[in-house]
């Protein structure tokens, strides 16, 4: 299950970011100021995650540059950090 999710979470983040952006006008009408900016933070960060993690770029960079080529980060660990910690 986790391996299945690890392969699909980046494309899911893109889909969800567009969904949150589609809801943004309704949120802006219902709320104002800081609440709207806080709401917009989640899709903005999801777009950033897609940019950073598409093609497994972040994990490969971290393993090659930060850990001297050792396979320290696995896709499962990247998923377990980003979904519950970042999105939660």
C-alpha positions as a Markdown table, in Angstrom:
| # | Residue | x | y | z |
|---|---|---|---|---|
| 1 | Unk | 0.0 | 0.0 | 0.0 |
| 2 | Unk | 2.7 | 2.5 | 1.0 |
| 3 | Unk | 4.7 | 1.6 | -2.1 |
| 4 | Unk | 1.7 | 2.2 | -4.3 |
| 5 | Unk | 1.2 | 5.6 | -2.6 |
| 6 | Unk | 4.9 | 6.5 | -2.9 |
| 7 | Unk | 4.6 | 6.1 | -6.7 |
| 8 | Unk | 1.5 | 8.3 | -7.0 |
| 9 | Unk | 1.6 | 11.1 | -4.4 |
| 10 | Unk | 3.3 | 13.7 | -6.6 |
| 11 | Unk | 0.8 | 13.5 | -9.4 |
| 12 | Unk | -2.0 | 13.5 | -6.7 |
| 13 | Unk | -0.5 | 16.7 | -5.2 |
| 14 | Unk | -0.8 | 18.3 | -8.6 |
| 15 | Unk | -4.4 | 17.3 | -9.0 |
| 16 | Unk | -5.2 | 18.4 | -5.5 |
| 17 | Unk | -3.4 | 21.8 | -5.9 |
| 18 | Unk | -5.6 | 22.5 | -9.0 |
| 19 | Unk | -8.7 | 21.5 | -7.0 |
| 20 | Unk | -7.8 | 23.8 | -4.1 |
| 21 | Unk | -7.2 | 26.6 | -6.6 |
| 22 | Unk | -10.5 | 26.0 | -8.2 |
| 23 | Unk | -12.2 | 26.5 | -4.8 |
| 24 | Unk | -10.2 | 29.6 | -4.0 |
| 25 | Unk | -12.8 | 32.1 | -5.4 |
| 26 | Unk | -15.4 | 30.6 | -3.1 |
| 27 | Unk | -13.1 | 30.7 | -0.2 |
| 28 | Unk | -12.2 | 34.3 | -0.9 |
| 29 | Unk | -15.9 | 35.2 | -0.9 |
| 30 | Unk | -16.6 | 33.3 | 2.4 |
| 31 | Unk | -13.5 | 34.5 | 4.2 |
| 32 | Unk | -11.1 | 37.4 | 4.1 |
| 33 | Unk | -7.6 | 38.5 | 4.6 |
| 34 | Unk | -5.3 | 36.2 | 6.5 |
| 35 | Unk | -7.7 | 33.2 | 6.3 |
| 36 | Unk | -7.6 | 33.3 | 2.5 |
| 37 | Unk | -3.8 | 33.6 | 2.5 |
| 38 | Unk | -3.5 | 30.7 | 4.8 |
| 39 | Unk | -5.8 | 28.7 | 2.6 |
| 40 | Unk | -3.8 | 29.5 | -0.6 |
| 41 | Unk | -0.6 | 28.4 | 1.2 |
| 42 | Unk | -1.6 | 24.7 | 0.8 |
| 43 | Unk | -2.0 | 24.6 | -3.0 |
| 44 | Unk | 1.1 | 26.9 | -3.5 |
| 45 | Unk | 3.1 | 24.4 | -1.4 |
| 46 | Unk | 1.7 | 21.5 | -3.4 |
| 47 | Unk | 2.8 | 23.1 | -6.6 |
| 48 | Unk | 6.2 | 23.5 | -5.1 |
| 49 | Unk | 6.3 | 19.9 | -4.1 |
| 50 | Unk | 5.5 | 18.8 | -7.6 |
| 51 | Unk | 8.3 | 20.9 | -8.9 |
| 52 | Unk | 10.7 | 19.5 | -6.4 |
| 53 | Unk | 9.7 | 15.8 | -6.3 |
| 54 | Unk | 8.6 | 15.1 | -9.9 |
| 55 | Unk | 10.9 | 12.6 | -11.5 |
| 56 | Unk | 12.2 | 11.7 | -8.0 |
| 57 | Unk | 14.5 | 14.7 | -8.2 |
| 58 | Unk | 14.6 | 15.6 | -4.5 |
| 59 | Unk | 15.4 | 12.1 | -3.3 |
| 60 | Unk | 18.1 | 11.5 | -5.9 |
| 61 | Unk | 19.6 | 14.9 | -5.1 |
| 62 | Unk | 19.6 | 14.2 | -1.4 |
| 63 | Unk | 21.1 | 10.8 | -1.8 |
| 64 | Unk | 23.8 | 11.9 | -4.3 |
| 65 | Unk | 24.8 | 15.3 | -2.8 |
| 66 | Unk | 24.0 | 15.2 | 0.9 |
| 67 | Unk | 24.7 | 11.5 | 1.6 |
| 68 | Unk | 27.6 | 10.9 | -0.8 |
| 69 | Unk | 25.8 | 8.5 | -3.1 |
| 70 | Unk | 24.4 | 6.3 | -0.4 |
| 71 | Unk | 20.8 | 5.3 | -0.7 |
| 72 | Unk | 19.7 | 6.8 | 2.6 |
| 73 | Unk | 16.3 | 8.1 | 1.5 |
| 74 | Unk | 13.8 | 5.7 | 0.0 |
| 75 | Unk | 10.6 | 6.7 | -1.8 |
| 76 | Unk | 8.6 | 5.4 | 1.1 |
| 77 | Unk | 10.4 | 7.8 | 3.6 |
| 78 | Unk | 9.9 | 10.8 | 1.3 |
| 79 | Unk | 6.2 | 9.9 | 1.1 |
| 80 | Unk | 5.8 | 9.4 | 4.9 |
| 81 | Unk | 7.4 | 12.8 | 5.6 |
| 82 | Unk | 5.5 | 14.8 | 3.0 |
| 83 | Unk | 1.9 | 13.5 | 3.3 |
| 84 | Unk | 1.3 | 13.4 | 7.1 |
| 85 | Unk | 3.8 | 16.0 | 8.2 |
| 86 | Unk | 3.8 | 18.6 | 5.4 |
| 87 | Unk | 0.2 | 18.2 | 4.3 |
| 88 | Unk | -1.2 | 17.5 | 7.8 |
